[in-house]
Amino acid sequence: MKLHPFAGLLAGFVLWSVAFLLLYGVQATGCKLGWHETPLGPTSLLRGMLSAMVLTTLVLFHLMERHWLKPVAGATEDERRRLLHISRLANLAAAAATLATFAGIFWLTLC
C-alpha cells in the first residue's frame, strides 16, 4: 500500500485518537448500561471489552509498523530513510501514549 510521504508521520496518532474516542465511548455506554456489573470470568464485561480494545489497538500499531510503513517513492534514498525513521519514532511514541493513556482500565474503577 503506497502512502503519501507524510501519512506515516500522522498514522500513529490518528490511530491513538480514534482508539481514545472509541474506548471512552464504550466506557460511557457500558457504565450507563450496567456492563460493569455483568461478570465475565474474573472481571466484568466492561473491563473485558475495554481490555480487548486496548490489545486490538496495540495489534494495529504492530501491523502498521510491519506492513504499512514503507519507504516512499519520489525522494532520494537518504530522504526516504530519514522520513521512514522519523515515522517509526512517531508511531512508537503513539504506541507508548496508548499504553500510558489506557493502562488504567486494568486496575482503576470504571464507573
C-alpha positions in Angstrom: 0.0 0.0 0.0 1.6 3.3 -1.1 1.0 6.2 1.3 1.7 9.9 1.0 5.1 10.6 2.4 3.8 12.3 5.5 0.9 9.8 6.2 3.4 7.7 8.2 4.1 10.6 10.4 0.5 11.1 11.4 -0.8 7.5 11.2 0.1 6.5 14.8 -1.5 9.5 16.5 -4.6 9.2 14.3 -4.9 5.6 15.4 -4.4 6.7 19.0 -7.1 9.4 18.7 -9.6 7.0 17.1 -8.9 4.4 19.8 -9.3 7.1 22.5 -12.7 8.2 21.2 -14.0 4.6 20.8 -12.6 3.5 24.2 -14.2 6.3 26.1 -17.4 6.0 24.2 -17.7 2.3 25.0 -16.8 3.1 28.7 -19.6 5.6 29.0 -22.0 3.4 27.2 -21.0 0.4 29.4 -21.4 2.4 32.6 -24.9 3.6 31.5 -26.0 0.0 30.5 -24.5 -1.6 33.6 -21.9 -3.7 31.9 -19.5 -3.2 34.8 -21.9 -5.3 36.9 -22.1 -8.2 34.4 -19.5 -10.8 35.3 -17.1 -12.1 32.6 -14.8 -14.7 34.2 -12.7 -13.0 36.9 -13.7 -9.5 35.7 -16.6 -7.6 34.3 -18.0 -7.4 30.7 -17.0 -3.7 30.5 -13.4 -4.3 31.6 -13.1 -7.2 29.3 -14.3 -5.2 26.3 -12.0 -2.3 27.1 -9.1 -4.6 27.6 -9.8 -6.2 24.2 -10.0 -2.8 22.6 -6.6 -1.8 24.0 -5.0 -5.0 22.9 -6.6 -4.6 19.4 -5.1 -1.1 19.2 -1.7 -2.4 20.0 -2.0 -5.1 17.4 -3.0 -2.4 14.9 0.2 -0.5 15.8 2.2 -3.6 15.2 0.6 -4.3 11.8 1.1 -0.7 10.8 4.8 -0.9 11.6 5.3 -4.2 9.8 3.2 -3.7 6.7 2.1 -0.1 6.1 5.2 1.9 6.8 7.2 1.6 3.7 9.8 3.8 2.1 8.2 6.4 -0.1 8.8 6.9 -3.9 9.8 10.1 -5.4 12.5 11.1 -2.9 16.2 10.4 -2.6 17.4 7.4 -0.7 18.6 9.5 2.2 15.3 11.4 2.4 13.3 8.1 2.3 15.4 6.6 5.1 15.1 9.7 7.2 11.4 10.0 6.8 10.8 6.3 7.5 12.9 6.6 10.6 11.0 9.6 11.9 7.7 7.9 11.1 8.7 4.9 13.1 9.7 7.1 16.1 6.4 9.0 15.9 4.4 5.7 15.8 6.4 4.3 18.7 5.6 7.5 20.7 1.9 7.0 19.8 2.0 3.3 20.9 3.6 4.5 24.2 0.9 7.1 24.6 -1.7 4.4 24.1 -0.2 2.3 26.9 0.1 5.3 29.2 -3.3 6.6 28.5 -5.3 3.3 28.6 -3.3 1.4 31.2 -5.7 2.5 33.9 -8.5 0.3 32.6 -6.7 -2.7 34.0 -6.9 -1.6 37.7 -8.9 1.6 38.1 -12.6 1.8 38.9 -14.5 2.1 35.6 -17.7 3.8 36.6 
